[in-house]
Amino acid sequence: MERFGRLLRLMALGGGIVLMLLMGYTVLDVVLRYGFNKPFSGSLELTEFAMAAIVFLGIAYCGFTGGHVAVDILERPLQSPRLRFVPVLLTFASAVLFAAIAWLTAAEALTSMHRVSNMVRWPHWPFQLTVAVGSAMYALVLLFQTIDILRGKTGGAADDAR
């Protein structure tokens, strides 16, 4: 589990690097646009590609460490013994959903390798594969969390990795 946590941390670091590059690019684009009336063409496309990479490189690590926003309105009622299956069911359903997202996105990436963006002419498939890998890793995190809930652990996988 420790190696899995390291891999997720590296993916999140990659997303952070993309974020830093996007911030620099945006600052430079604004300076060129308003200072010299020479903006980059395709800034919107590049930002969209970067955001997909940022989100899906970091989503699994965020879930692994418990960093996602959680609303615990129903926490007390769900502690009732007859309702303990609900968190298991929801976490497992989320794992299945993200596995489906990974599968469908990977299939789309592999069948549309010829597709490129309009302005910068970048291929879509590397970013689609990033979404697929990030979704698959998050599906694994959710599956591990489902197993932890079934075992009665509350700390989750992130506590095991520390």
N, C-alpha and C positions, 0 to 999 in steps of 0.2 A: 504494500500500500504506500510505502514511503517513496518508491520510484514513481508510482503513478502520480503522487502529489507533486514530485519534482517536475515531471513532464507537464502537468497542468500549470505549474508556476512558470515554466519556460514559455508555454504558449501565451500566458497572460503578459509576460514580459515582452514578448513579440508584439502583442496588441498595444502595449504601452509605448513601444518604440514607434509603431505606426502612428499612434496618436501624437507623439512629439513631432514626427515628420509632417503630419497634417497641419499641426499648429504653425510650424515654420513656413510651410507652403502657403497657408492662409494669410499670414502676416505679409509675406512677400507679394502675394497676389493683391492685397489691399494697397500696399505701397505703390506697386506698379499701376494699379487701376486709377487711384486718386492722385498720385504724385506725377505720373508720366503719361496717363491715359493709354497705357499699354497692358491691359490685363491678360492673364493666361487664358487661352481658349480651352474649354473643357474642364473648367474648375469644378463644376457641379458633378460631372461624371467621376472625376478623381475623388471627390469628397464622398460620393456614394460608395465607391469601391472601398475606400479606406474605412468608412463606418462599418461596412459588413465585416471587414477583417478585425477591426477593433472589438466589436461586440462578440463575435463568435470565437475569437481567440481567448477572450476573457471570461465567457459565460460559465464554463466548466469549473474554473478555479474559484470563481465567486461562489458557485453552489457548493463546492468542496469545502470551502472555509466558512460557509454559513453567512456569506456577505449579502445575499439577496434580501430585499425588503420583505418582511413577513408581517402579516396582520394576524394577531392572535386573539381575535374576538371570540372565536369558537374553541379556544384551547381548553378552557375548563369543562364545557359540556362534552367535549370529545374524550375526556379522561374517564368517562363512564365506561365500565367494563364492556357493556354491550355495544359501544360505539368505537372501540379501539381499532376496528378494521378500517375506518374511514381514512385516517392518515396513510395507512398502507396502500389502500386502494388509490388514493389521489396521487401519491408519490409514484406508484407503479404505472398508473395511467400517464403521468407526465413523462416517465421514462419511455414508454411505448410511443408517445407523441414525438419526442425528440429523436427516437430511433427512426421513425417514419420520415421526419424532416430530413435526417441524414441520408437515408436511402433515396428518397425522391430527388433531393438536391444533387447527390452524386450521380444519379442516373441522368438528370438533366445536363449536368456538366459534361458527362461523357458522350452524350448524344448531340450536343451543340457546341463542339469545340471550334467550329468555324465562325461562331458569332462574335462580333467585335462591337465595341461602343461606337457611337456616331462621331464624336468629336476627336477623342484621343486615339481611337482605333486600337484600344487594348482588348485582348480577349476576355470574355466573361468567365471561362472555365476555372482559372486559378482561384478566383474569388468564390465561385460556387463550391469548389472543393474545400475551401477554407470554412465555408458555412457548414458543409457536410461533416468535416472532421470535428469542428467545434460542437456541433449538435450530437455527434456520436459520442464524444467524450462526456458531454453533459448527460446523455442518456445513461452512460455507465455510472456516473456519479449518482444519479437518481436511483439506479438499480441497487447500488451499494447502500444508499440511504434507506431504501425499502427493506433490504435485508437487516440493516441495523435496527429499524423500527420493529421488525418481526422478532428480533432477538431481545428487544427491550432496552437497547442502548439509546441514550438521548444525545450523546455527544457527537456521534456520527464519525465519518471517515476522517475528517480533518483532525480530530483529536488523536486518532491512531497514528497519524503521520508525524505528529510533533514529538 
